[in-house]
Amino acid sequence: MLLVEDEQMIQDIYKKVLVEAGFTVYTASDGEQGLTEALEKHPDLMLLDISLPKMTGIEIMKRLRQDSWGETAKIVIMTNQEPTDEILNALTEGKPEYYFLKANITPEGIVLKVKEIFNKPAT
């Protein structure tokens, strides 16, 4: 799994609970690094923050969807921003597995959602 989050404290908390839940977690702190890591490692799931330095999580998702591997990659978009029309349109086009406001979910809730995503049958 790849976690792309620029706020170090949040990155550390999310990584800790996901590793404790049995997941292998790679991290990136900016959008360019996140895109590079995704294309090199082909993680089974990506957690992408929207607000990142160098490239937004939305832009990462758009670029991944243009890649033969990335077009079906599992992506979760997370943010502290209220959804704008631009965000909602990008979500409709990019079809992430899930979208959440960080303020409305606990780290444990993220673990539950990730487990749920992995237990979904492929469509």
Secondary structure, DSSP 8 states (H G I E B T S, - for coil): -EEE-S-HHHHHHHHHHHHHTT---EEESSHHHHHHHHHHH--S-EEEESS-SSS-HHHHHHHHHTSTTGGG--EEEEESS---HHHHHHHHHH--SEEEEGGG--HHHHHHHHHHHHHS---
